[in-house]
Amino acid sequence: MPQLPVISGKAFLKFLETTGFDIVRVNGSHHRLRHPDSRVTTVPVHKNQDLPKGLLRKIIREDLELEIDTFIELWNKHK
């Protein structure tokens, strides 16, 4: 299985916005995003701290409904 990149919450938000997600609301440091096809996710943005690997993997697989390999390809194109 490929290695997940280390991503901060801010960088992940920018990536999600380029893939079509829009910020619906912000509650404290948690940003709620929605895609036009009705997928939703919540991303914590705590200063420039990196997202924990388990949370990132959960968001990718369950919320974004992507395979890890597909996400890594999209992430590398985004950078």
PyMOL Python script that loads the backbone (N, CA, C, O; Angstrom):
from pymol import cmd

cmd.read_pdbstr("""\
ATOM      1  N   MET A   1       0.852  -1.177   0.000  1.00  0.00           N
ATOM      2  CA  MET A   1       0.000   0.000   0.000  1.00  0.00           C
ATOM      3  C   MET A   1       0.894   1.235   0.000  1.00  0.00           C
ATOM      4  O   MET A   1       1.871   1.287   0.747  1.00  0.00           O
ATOM      5  N   PRO A   2       0.576   2.227  -0.825  1.00  0.00           N
ATOM      6  CA  PRO A   2       1.405   3.431  -0.898  1.00  0.00           C
ATOM      7  C   PRO A   2       1.326   4.263   0.380  1.00  0.00           C
ATOM      8  O   PRO A   2       0.353   4.203   1.132  1.00  0.00           O
ATOM      9  N   GLN A   3       2.369   5.028   0.592  1.00  0.00           N
ATOM     10  CA  GLN A   3       2.489   5.876   1.779  1.00  0.00           C
ATOM     11  C   GLN A   3       1.636   7.139   1.610  1.00  0.00           C
ATOM     12  O   GLN A   3       1.712   7.821   0.588  1.00  0.00           O
ATOM     13  N   LEU A   4       0.825   7.437   2.630  1.00  0.00           N
ATOM     14  CA  LEU A   4       0.036   8.670   2.599  1.00  0.00           C
ATOM     15  C   LEU A   4       0.947   9.870   2.824  1.00  0.00           C
ATOM     16  O   LEU A   4       1.852   9.802   3.655  1.00  0.00           O
ATOM     17  N   PRO A   5       0.732  10.959   2.108  1.00  0.00           N
ATOM     18  CA  PRO A   5       1.540  12.156   2.350  1.00  0.00           C
ATOM     19  C   PRO A   5       1.141  12.826   3.670  1.00  0.00           C
ATOM     20  O   PRO A   5       0.036  12.618   4.172  1.00  0.00           O
ATOM     21  N   VAL A   6       2.036  13.618   4.213  1.00  0.00           N
ATOM     22  CA  VAL A   6       1.748  14.405   5.410  1.00  0.00           C
ATOM     23  C   VAL A   6       1.102  15.705   4.932  1.00  0.00           C
ATOM     24  O   VAL A   6       1.702  16.456   4.163  1.00  0.00           O
ATOM     25  N   ILE A   7      -0.124  15.964   5.392  1.00  0.00           N
ATOM     26  CA  ILE A   7      -0.902  17.098   4.892  1.00  0.00           C
ATOM     27  C   ILE A   7      -1.443  17.892   6.069  1.00  0.00           C
ATOM     28  O   ILE A   7      -1.964  17.319   7.026  1.00  0.00           O
ATOM     29  N   SER A   8      -1.320  19.210   5.999  1.00  0.00           N
ATOM     30  CA  SER A   8      -1.923  20.061   7.029  1.00  0.00           C
ATOM     31  C   SER A   8      -3.403  20.253   6.697  1.00  0.00           C
ATOM     32  O   SER A   8      -3.832  20.025   5.566  1.00  0.00           O
ATOM     33  N   GLY A   9      -4.165  20.671   7.686  1.00  0.00           N
ATOM     34  CA  GLY A   9      -5.595  20.901   7.471  1.00  0.00           C
ATOM     35  C   GLY A   9      -5.856  21.971   6.424  1.00  0.00           C
ATOM     36  O   GLY A   9      -6.756  21.825   5.597  1.00  0.00           O
ATOM     37  N   LYS A  10      -5.065  23.059   6.457  1.00  0.00           N
ATOM     38  CA  LYS A  10      -5.233  24.145   5.482  1.00  0.00           C
ATOM     39  C   LYS A  10      -4.979  23.658   4.066  1.00  0.00           C
ATOM     40  O   LYS A  10      -5.748  23.961   3.154  1.00  0.00           O
ATOM     41  N   ALA A  11      -3.898  22.903   3.880  1.00  0.00           N
ATOM     42  CA  ALA A  11      -3.560  22.398   2.547  1.00  0.00           C
ATOM     43  C   ALA A  11      -4.633  21.437   2.050  1.00  0.00           C
ATOM     44  O   ALA A  11      -4.970  21.439   0.866  1.00  0.00           O
ATOM     45  N   PHE A  12      -5.169  20.617   2.946  1.00  0.00           N
ATOM     46  CA  PHE A  12      -6.206  19.668   2.557  1.00  0.00           C
ATOM     47  C   PHE A  12      -7.492  20.397   2.158  1.00  0.00           C
ATOM     48  O   PHE A  12      -8.183  19.979   1.229  1.00  0.00           O
ATOM     49  N   LEU A  13      -7.810  21.486   2.860  1.00  0.00           N
ATOM     50  CA  LEU A  13      -8.976  22.290   2.485  1.00  0.00           C
ATOM     51  C   LEU A  13      -8.826  22.851   1.077  1.00  0.00           C
ATOM     52  O   LEU A  13      -9.760  22.784   0.277  1.00  0.00           O
ATOM     53  N   LYS A  14      -7.663  23.398   0.773  1.00  0.00           N
ATOM     54  CA  LYS A  14      -7.426  23.950  -0.564  1.00  0.00           C
ATOM     55  C   LYS A  14      -7.553  22.874  -1.628  1.00  0.00           C
ATOM     56  O   LYS A  14      -8.120  23.109  -2.695  1.00  0.00           O
ATOM     57  N   PHE A  15      -7.020  21.682  -1.331  1.00  0.00           N
ATOM     58  CA  PHE A  15      -7.126  20.567  -2.271  1.00  0.00           C
ATOM     59  C   PHE A  15      -8.587  20.206  -2.512  1.00  0.00           C
ATOM     60  O   PHE A  15      -9.006  20.032  -3.657  1.00  0.00           O
ATOM     61  N   LEU A  16      -9.362  20.092  -1.438  1.00  0.00           N
ATOM     62  CA  LEU A  16     -10.774  19.723  -1.582  1.00  0.00           C
ATOM     63  C   LEU A  16     -11.548  20.772  -2.364  1.00  0.00           C
ATOM     64  O   LEU A  16     -12.442  20.428  -3.137  1.00  0.00           O
ATOM     65  N   GLU A  17     -11.217  22.049  -2.176  1.00  0.00           N
ATOM     66  CA  GLU A  17     -11.897  23.101  -2.923  1.00  0.00           C
ATOM     67  C   GLU A  17     -11.600  23.003  -4.414  1.00  0.00           C
ATOM     68  O   GLU A  17     -12.466  23.313  -5.232  1.00  0.00           O
ATOM     69  N   THR A  18     -10.396  22.580  -4.784  1.00  0.00           N
ATOM     70  CA  THR A  18     -10.081  22.423  -6.208  1.00  0.00           C
ATOM     71  C   THR A  18     -10.777  21.215  -6.814  1.00  0.00           C
ATOM     72  O   THR A  18     -10.936  21.141  -8.033  1.00  0.00           O
ATOM     73  N   THR A  19     -11.198  20.260  -5.975  1.00  0.00           N
ATOM     74  CA  THR A  19     -11.898  19.084  -6.495  1.00  0.00           C
ATOM     75  C   THR A  19     -13.410  19.257  -6.480  1.00  0.00           C
ATOM     76  O   THR A  19     -14.137  18.309  -6.776  1.00  0.00           O
ATOM     77  N   GLY A  20     -13.901  20.450  -6.141  1.00  0.00           N
ATOM     78  CA  GLY A  20     -15.327  20.730  -6.239  1.00  0.00           C
ATOM     79  C   GLY A  20     -16.057  20.876  -4.922  1.00  0.00           C
ATOM     80  O   GLY A  20     -17.249  21.184  -4.925  1.00  0.00           O
ATOM     81  N   PHE A  21     -15.399  20.670  -3.802  1.00  0.00           N
ATOM     82  CA  PHE A  21     -16.053  20.838  -2.505  1.00  0.00           C
ATOM     83  C   PHE A  21     -16.143  22.321  -2.159  1.00  0.00           C
ATOM     84  O   PHE A  21     -15.252  23.104  -2.489  1.00  0.00           O
ATOM     85  N   ASP A  22     -17.232  22.693  -1.490  1.00  0.00           N
ATOM     86  CA  ASP A  22     -17.432  24.063  -1.019  1.00  0.00           C
ATOM     87  C   ASP A  22     -17.606  24.035   0.494  1.00  0.00           C
ATOM     88  O   ASP A  22     -18.201  23.107   1.043  1.00  0.00           O
ATOM     89  N   ILE A  23     -17.082  25.061   1.162  1.00  0.00           N
ATOM     90  CA  ILE A  23     -17.241  25.158   2.603  1.00  0.00           C
ATOM     91  C   ILE A  23     -18.676  25.587   2.892  1.00  0.00           C
ATOM     92  O   ILE A  23     -19.138  26.625   2.419  1.00  0.00           O
ATOM     93  N   VAL A  24     -19.368  24.769   3.676  1.00  0.00           N
ATOM     94  CA  VAL A  24     -20.755  25.037   4.015  1.00  0.00           C
ATOM     95  C   VAL A  24     -20.823  25.842   5.302  1.00  0.00           C
ATOM     96  O   VAL A  24     -21.583  26.806   5.404  1.00  0.00           O
ATOM     97  N   ARG A  25     -20.022  25.440   6.287  1.00  0.00           N
ATOM     98  CA  ARG A  25     -20.013  26.166   7.556  1.00  0.00           C
ATOM     99  C   ARG A  25     -18.717  25.878   8.284  1.00  0.00           C
ATOM    100  O   ARG A  25     -18.010  24.917   7.980  1.00  0.00           O
ATOM    101  N   VAL A  26     -18.418  26.733   9.256  1.00  0.00           N
ATOM    102  CA  VAL A  26     -17.244  26.571  10.109  1.00  0.00           C
ATOM    103  C   VAL A  26     -17.728  26.637  11.545  1.00  0.00           C
ATOM    104  O   VAL A  26     -18.394  27.593  11.941  1.00  0.00           O
ATOM    105  N   ASN A  27     -17.393  25.621  12.321  1.00  0.00           N
ATOM    106  CA  ASN A  27     -17.757  25.581  13.730  1.00  0.00           C
ATOM    107  C   ASN A  27     -16.457  25.451  14.517  1.00  0.00           C
ATOM    108  O   ASN A  27     -15.920  24.353  14.663  1.00  0.00           O
ATOM    109  N   GLY A  28     -15.958  26.570  15.019  1.00  0.00           N
ATOM    110  CA  GLY A  28     -14.665  26.553  15.702  1.00  0.00           C
ATOM    111  C   GLY A  28     -13.562  26.318  14.682  1.00  0.00           C
ATOM    112  O   GLY A  28     -13.388  27.107  13.753  1.00  0.00           O
ATOM    113  N   SER A  29     -12.822  25.240  14.856  1.00  0.00           N
ATOM    114  CA  SER A  29     -11.744  24.934  13.923  1.00  0.00           C
ATOM    115  C   SER A  29     -12.127  23.829  12.950  1.00  0.00           C
ATOM    116  O   SER A  29     -11.277  23.353  12.197  1.00  0.00           O
ATOM    117  N   HIS A  30     -13.389  23.411  12.949  1.00  0.00           N
ATOM    118  CA  HIS A  30     -13.842  22.343  12.068  1.00  0.00           C
ATOM    119  C   HIS A  30     -14.614  22.926  10.890  1.00  0.00           C
ATOM    120  O   HIS A  30     -15.609  23.631  11.064  1.00  0.00           O
ATOM    121  N   HIS A  31     -14.135  22.616   9.690  1.00  0.00           N
ATOM    122  CA  HIS A  31     -14.750  23.111   8.463  1.00  0.00           C
ATOM    123  C   HIS A  31     -15.585  21.986   7.844  1.00  0.00           C
ATOM    124  O   HIS A  31     -15.093  20.878   7.633  1.00  0.00           O
ATOM    125  N   ARG A  32     -16.834  22.284   7.562  1.00  0.00           N
ATOM    126  CA  ARG A  32     -17.744  21.316   6.949  1.00  0.00           C
ATOM    127  C   ARG A  32     -17.811  21.628   5.465  1.00  0.00           C
ATOM    128  O   ARG A  32     -18.098  22.760   5.077  1.00  0.00           O
ATOM    129  N   LEU A  33     -17.545  20.625   4.631  1.00  0.00           N
ATOM    130  CA  LEU A  33     -17.534  20.811   3.186  1.00  0.00           C
ATOM    131  C   LEU A  33     -18.554  19.897   2.527  1.00  0.00           C
ATOM    132  O   LEU A  33     -18.837  18.801   3.010  1.00  0.00           O
ATOM    133  N   ARG A  34     -19.104  20.376   1.403  1.00  0.00           N
ATOM    134  CA  ARG A  34     -20.083  19.596   0.658  1.00  0.00           C
ATOM    135  C   ARG A  34     -19.746  19.666  -0.825  1.00  0.00           C
ATOM    136  O   ARG A  34     -19.351  20.710  -1.343  1.00  0.00           O
ATOM    137  N   HIS A  35     -19.911  18.535  -1.492  1.00  0.00           N
ATOM    138  CA  HIS A  35     -19.682  18.428  -2.932  1.00  0.00           C
ATOM    139  C   HIS A  35     -21.043  18.472  -3.627  1.00  0.00           C
ATOM    140  O   HIS A  35     -22.035  18.045  -3.036  1.00  0.00           O
ATOM    141  N   PRO A  36     -21.122  18.972  -4.855  1.00  0.00           N
ATOM    142  CA  PRO A  36     -22.419  19.013  -5.554  1.00  0.00           C
ATOM    143  C   PRO A  36     -23.100  17.650  -5.681  1.00  0.00           C
ATOM    144  O   PRO A  36     -24.321  17.592  -5.821  1.00  0.00           O
ATOM    145  N   ASP A  37     -22.337  16.545  -5.636  1.00  0.00           N
ATOM    146  CA  ASP A  37     -22.953  15.219  -5.720  1.00  0.00           C
ATOM    147  C   ASP A  37     -23.367  14.690  -4.337  1.00  0.00           C
ATOM    148  O   ASP A  37     -23.614  13.494  -4.183  1.00  0.00           O
ATOM    149  N   SER A  38     -23.442  15.565  -3.346  1.00  0.00           N
ATOM    150  CA  SER A  38     -23.943  15.326  -1.983  1.00  0.00           C
ATOM    151  C   SER A  38     -22.969  14.659  -1.027  1.00  0.00           C
ATOM    152  O   SER A  38     -23.368  14.314   0.085  1.00  0.00           O
ATOM    153  N   ARG A  39     -21.703  14.458  -1.406  1.00  0.00           N
ATOM    154  CA  ARG A  39     -20.724  13.956  -0.439  1.00  0.00           C
ATOM    155  C   ARG A  39     -20.390  15.084   0.534  1.00  0.00           C
ATOM    156  O   ARG A  39     -20.290  16.242   0.129  1.00  0.00           O
ATOM    157  N   VAL A  40     -20.219  14.754   1.810  1.00  0.00           N
ATOM    158  CA  VAL A  40     -19.863  15.742   2.817  1.00  0.00           C
ATOM    159  C   VAL A  40     -18.700  15.219   3.654  1.00  0.00           C
ATOM    160  O   VAL A  40     -18.514  14.011   3.800  1.00  0.00           O
ATOM    161  N   THR A  41     -17.924  16.149   4.199  1.00  0.00           N
ATOM    162  CA  THR A  41     -16.831  15.789   5.088  1.00  0.00           C
ATOM    163  C   THR A  41     -16.563  16.944   6.033  1.00  0.00           C
ATOM    164  O   THR A  41     -16.958  18.080   5.771  1.00  0.00           O
ATOM    165  N   THR A  42     -15.892  16.647   7.127  1.00  0.00           N
ATOM    166  CA  THR A  42     -15.476  17.654   8.091  1.00  0.00           C
ATOM    167  C   THR A  42     -13.969  17.564   8.246  1.00  0.00           C
ATOM    168  O   THR A  42     -13.423  16.482   8.465  1.00  0.00           O
ATOM    169  N   VAL A  43     -13.293  18.712   8.132  1.00  0.00           N
ATOM    170  CA  VAL A  43     -11.832  18.747   8.237  1.00  0.00           C
ATOM    171  C   VAL A  43     -11.441  19.684   9.384  1.00  0.00           C
ATOM    172  O   VAL A  43     -11.826  20.853   9.382  1.00  0.00           O
ATOM    173  N   PRO A  44     -10.681  19.181  10.361  1.00  0.00           N
ATOM    174  CA  PRO A  44     -10.200  20.057  11.425  1.00  0.00           C
ATOM    175  C   PRO A  44      -8.994  20.856  10.948  1.00  0.00           C
ATOM    176  O   PRO A  44      -8.077  20.298  10.345  1.00  0.00           O
ATOM    177  N   VAL A  45      -8.991  22.142  11.213  1.00  0.00           N
ATOM    178  CA  VAL A  45      -7.867  23.000  10.839  1.00  0.00           C
ATOM    179  C   VAL A  45      -7.345  23.638  12.121  1.00  0.00           C
ATOM    180  O   VAL A  45      -7.871  24.650  12.585  1.00  0.00           O
ATOM    181  N   HIS A  46      -6.309  23.035  12.680  1.00  0.00           N
ATOM    182  CA  HIS A  46      -5.692  23.532  13.913  1.00  0.00           C
ATOM    183  C   HIS A  46      -4.339  24.133  13.577  1.00  0.00           C
ATOM    184  O   HIS A  46      -3.324  23.438  13.539  1.00  0.00           O
ATOM    185  N   LYS A  47      -4.342  25.439  13.333  1.00  0.00           N
ATOM    186  CA  LYS A  47      -3.148  26.173  12.915  1.00  0.00           C
ATOM    187  C   LYS A  47      -2.522  25.456  11.725  1.00  0.00           C
ATOM    188  O   LYS A  47      -3.214  25.191  10.742  1.00  0.00           O
ATOM    189  N   ASN A  48      -1.244  25.137  11.786  1.00  0.00           N
ATOM    190  CA  ASN A  48      -0.604  24.419  10.684  1.00  0.00           C
ATOM    191  C   ASN A  48      -0.273  22.986  11.061  1.00  0.00           C
ATOM    192  O   ASN A  48       0.665  22.402  10.518  1.00  0.00           O
ATOM    193  N   GLN A  49      -1.033  22.416  11.985  1.00  0.00           N
ATOM    194  CA  GLN A  49      -0.791  21.041  12.390  1.00  0.00           C
ATOM    195  C   GLN A  49      -1.204  20.083  11.283  1.00  0.00           C
ATOM    196  O   GLN A  49      -2.164  20.327  10.551  1.00  0.00           O
ATOM    197  N   ASP A  50      -0.459  18.987  11.177  1.00  0.00           N
ATOM    198  CA  ASP A  50      -0.781  17.966  10.184  1.00  0.00           C
ATOM    199  C   ASP A  50      -1.975  17.146  10.634  1.00  0.00           C
ATOM    200  O   ASP A  50      -2.201  16.946  11.828  1.00  0.00           O
ATOM    201  N   LEU A  51      -2.737  16.674   9.648  1.00  0.00           N
ATOM    202  CA  LEU A  51      -3.863  15.799   9.952  1.00  0.00           C
ATOM    203  C   LEU A  51      -3.321  14.428  10.359  1.00  0.00           C
ATOM    204  O   LEU A  51      -2.376  13.935   9.745  1.00  0.00           O
ATOM    205  N   PRO A  52      -3.904  13.812  11.378  1.00  0.00           N
ATOM    206  CA  PRO A  52      -3.479  12.460  11.748  1.00  0.00           C
ATOM    207  C   PRO A  52      -3.719  11.489  10.586  1.00  0.00           C
ATOM    208  O   PRO A  52      -4.706  11.621   9.862  1.00  0.00           O
ATOM    209  N   LYS A  53      -2.823  10.521  10.410  1.00  0.00           N
ATOM    210  CA  LYS A  53      -2.912   9.578   9.287  1.00  0.00           C
ATOM    211  C   LYS A  53      -4.238   8.819   9.276  1.00  0.00           C
ATOM    212  O   LYS A  53      -4.837   8.634   8.216  1.00  0.00           O
ATOM    213  N   GLY A  54      -4.699   8.380  10.446  1.00  0.00           N
ATOM    214  CA  GLY A  54      -5.950   7.616  10.506  1.00  0.00           C
ATOM    215  C   GLY A  54      -7.144   8.450  10.079  1.00  0.00           C
ATOM    216  O   GLY A  54      -8.021   7.960   9.367  1.00  0.00           O
ATOM    217  N   LEU A  55      -7.187   9.705  10.508  1.00  0.00           N
ATOM    218  CA  LEU A  55      -8.279  10.597  10.121  1.00  0.00           C
ATOM    219  C   LEU A  55      -8.234  10.875   8.627  1.00  0.00           C
ATOM    220  O   LEU A  55      -9.268  10.865   7.961  1.00  0.00           O
ATOM    221  N   LEU A  56      -7.048  11.122   8.102  1.00  0.00           N
ATOM    222  CA  LEU A  56      -6.897  11.373   6.669  1.00  0.00           C
ATOM    223  C   LEU A  56      -7.368  10.165   5.869  1.00  0.00           C
ATOM    224  O   LEU A  56      -8.090  10.314   4.883  1.00  0.00           O
ATOM    225  N   ARG A  57      -6.964   8.975   6.286  1.00  0.00           N
ATOM    226  CA  ARG A  57      -7.371   7.751   5.601  1.00  0.00           C
ATOM    227  C   ARG A  57      -8.898   7.580   5.664  1.00  0.00           C
ATOM    228  O   ARG A  57      -9.512   7.175   4.677  1.00  0.00           O
ATOM    229  N   LYS A  58      -9.509   7.885   6.812  1.00  0.00           N
ATOM    230  CA  LYS A  58     -10.960   7.771   6.966  1.00  0.00           C
ATOM    231  C   LYS A  58     -11.676   8.745   6.036  1.00  0.00           C
ATOM    232  O   LYS A  58     -12.645   8.373   5.374  1.00  0.00           O
ATOM    233  N   ILE A  59     -11.206   9.983   5.985  1.00  0.00           N
ATOM    234  CA  ILE A  59     -11.832  10.984   5.120  1.00  0.00           C
ATOM    235  C   ILE A  59     -11.740  10.552   3.659  1.00  0.00           C
ATOM    236  O   ILE A  59     -12.716  10.653   2.915  1.00  0.00           O
ATOM    237  N   ILE A  60     -10.571  10.072   3.251  1.00  0.00           N
ATOM    238  CA  ILE A  60     -10.376   9.676   1.852  1.00  0.00           C
ATOM    239  C   ILE A  60     -11.287   8.506   1.486  1.00  0.00           C
ATOM    240  O   ILE A  60     -11.973   8.550   0.464  1.00  0.00           O
ATOM    241  N   ARG A  61     -11.296   7.472   2.308  1.00  0.00           N
ATOM    242  CA  ARG A  61     -12.025   6.254   1.962  1.00  0.00           C
ATOM    243  C   ARG A  61     -13.534   6.381   2.163  1.00  0.00           C
ATOM    244  O   ARG A  61     -14.306   5.953   1.304  1.00  0.00           O
ATOM    245  N   GLU A  62     -13.963   6.956   3.273  1.00  0.00           N
ATOM    246  CA  GLU A  62     -15.395   6.973   3.581  1.00  0.00           C
ATOM    247  C   GLU A  62     -16.101   8.230   3.087  1.00  0.00           C
ATOM    248  O   GLU A  62     -17.194   8.139   2.526  1.00  0.00           O
ATOM    249  N   ASP A  63     -15.502   9.398   3.283  1.00  0.00           N
ATOM    250  CA  ASP A  63     -16.177  10.652   2.923  1.00  0.00           C
ATOM    251  C   ASP A  63     -15.995  10.997   1.445  1.00  0.00           C
ATOM    252  O   ASP A  63     -16.958  11.346   0.762  1.00  0.00           O
ATOM    253  N   LEU A  64     -14.764  10.899   0.954  1.00  0.00           N
ATOM    254  CA  LEU A  64     -14.508  11.243  -0.442  1.00  0.00           C
ATOM    255  C   LEU A  64     -14.810  10.083  -1.383  1.00  0.00           C
ATOM    256  O   LEU A  64     -14.946  10.269  -2.593  1.00  0.00           O
ATOM    257  N   GLU A  65     -14.914   8.879  -0.811  1.00  0.00           N
ATOM    258  CA  GLU A  65     -15.181   7.665  -1.583  1.00  0.00           C
ATOM    259  C   GLU A  65     -14.147   7.445  -2.668  1.00  0.00           C
ATOM    260  O   GLU A  65     -14.484   7.150  -3.814  1.00  0.00           O
ATOM    261  N   LEU A  66     -12.868   7.594  -2.294  1.00  0.00           N
ATOM    262  CA  LEU A  66     -11.754   7.382  -3.208  1.00  0.00           C
ATOM    263  C   LEU A  66     -10.860   6.266  -2.686  1.00  0.00           C
ATOM    264  O   LEU A  66     -10.810   6.000  -1.485  1.00  0.00           O
ATOM    265  N   GLU A  67     -10.157   5.622  -3.605  1.00  0.00           N
ATOM    266  CA  GLU A  67      -9.110   4.689  -3.214  1.00  0.00           C
ATOM    267  C   GLU A  67      -7.873   5.510  -2.851  1.00  0.00           C
ATOM    268  O   GLU A  67      -7.698   6.622  -3.348  1.00  0.00           O
ATOM    269  N   ILE A  68      -7.025   4.969  -1.993  1.00  0.00           N
ATOM    270  CA  ILE A  68      -5.825   5.678  -1.558  1.00  0.00           C
ATOM    271  C   ILE A  68      -4.926   6.009  -2.753  1.00  0.00           C
ATOM    272  O   ILE A  68      -4.390   7.113  -2.843  1.00  0.00           O
ATOM    273  N   ASP A  69      -4.764   5.048  -3.672  1.00  0.00           N
ATOM    274  CA  ASP A  69      -3.917   5.276  -4.858  1.00  0.00           C
ATOM    275  C   ASP A  69      -4.442   6.446  -5.691  1.00  0.00           C
ATOM    276  O   ASP A  69      -3.667   7.292  -6.139  1.00  0.00           O
ATOM    277  N   THR A  70      -5.744   6.490  -5.894  1.00  0.00           N
ATOM    278  CA  THR A  70      -6.360   7.566  -6.675  1.00  0.00           C
ATOM    279  C   THR A  70      -6.144   8.908  -5.996  1.00  0.00           C
ATOM    280  O   THR A  70      -5.830   9.901  -6.652  1.00  0.00           O
ATOM    281  N   PHE A  71      -6.313   8.935  -4.676  1.00  0.00           N
ATOM    282  CA  PHE A  71      -6.104  10.180  -3.934  1.00  0.00           C
ATOM    283  C   PHE A  71      -4.667  10.660  -4.081  1.00  0.00           C
ATOM    284  O   PHE A  71      -4.434  11.847  -4.306  1.00  0.00           O
ATOM    285  N   ILE A  72      -3.706   9.756  -3.958  1.00  0.00           N
ATOM    286  CA  ILE A  72      -2.289  10.155  -4.033  1.00  0.00           C
ATOM    287  C   ILE A  72      -1.981  10.730  -5.418  1.00  0.00           C
ATOM    288  O   ILE A  72      -1.238  11.705  -5.530  1.00  0.00           O
ATOM    289  N   GLU A  73      -2.548  10.132  -6.474  1.00  0.00           N
ATOM    290  CA  GLU A  73      -2.347  10.688  -7.817  1.00  0.00           C
ATOM    291  C   GLU A  73      -2.915  12.103  -7.921  1.00  0.00           C
ATOM    292  O   GLU A  73      -2.263  13.003  -8.451  1.00  0.00           O
ATOM    293  N   LEU A  74      -4.144  12.294  -7.408  1.00  0.00           N
ATOM    294  CA  LEU A  74      -4.755  13.622  -7.450  1.00  0.00           C
ATOM    295  C   LEU A  74      -3.960  14.627  -6.612  1.00  0.00           C
ATOM    296  O   LEU A  74      -3.789  15.778  -7.014  1.00  0.00           O
ATOM    297  N   TRP A  75      -3.481  14.189  -5.455  1.00  0.00           N
ATOM    298  CA  TRP A  75      -2.706  15.065  -4.583  1.00  0.00           C
ATOM    299  C   TRP A  75      -1.407  15.497  -5.256  1.00  0.00           C
ATOM    300  O   TRP A  75      -1.031  16.667  -5.180  1.00  0.00           O
ATOM    301  N   ASN A  76      -0.717  14.557  -5.918  1.00  0.00           N
ATOM    302  CA  ASN A  76       0.543  14.900  -6.585  1.00  0.00           C
ATOM    303  C   ASN A  76       0.316  15.853  -7.748  1.00  0.00           C
ATOM    304  O   ASN A  76       1.169  16.699  -8.017  1.00  0.00           O
ATOM    305  N   LYS A  77      -0.814  15.740  -8.449  1.00  0.00           N
ATOM    306  CA  LYS A  77      -1.138  16.693  -9.519  1.00  0.00           C
ATOM    307  C   LYS A  77      -1.444  18.074  -8.937  1.00  0.00           C
ATOM    308  O   LYS A  77      -1.123  19.096  -9.544  1.00  0.00           O
ATOM    309  N   HIS A  78      -2.060  18.096  -7.767  1.00  0.00           N
ATOM    310  CA  HIS A  78      -2.437  19.353  -7.114  1.00  0.00           C
ATOM    311  C   HIS A  78      -1.219  20.140  -6.654  1.00  0.00           C
ATOM    312  O   HIS A  78      -1.201  21.367  -6.760  1.00  0.00           O
ATOM    313  N   LYS A  79      -0.202  19.453  -6.146  1.00  0.00           N
ATOM    314  CA  LYS A  79       0.974  20.134  -5.599  1.00  0.00           C
ATOM    315  C   LYS A  79       1.692  20.869  -6.635  1.00  0.00           C
ATOM    316  O   LYS A  79       2.709  21.502  -6.350  1.00  0.00           O
TER     317      LYS A  79
END
""", "prot")
cmd.dss("prot")
cmd.show_as("cartoon", "prot")
cmd.util.cbc("prot")
cmd.orient("prot")
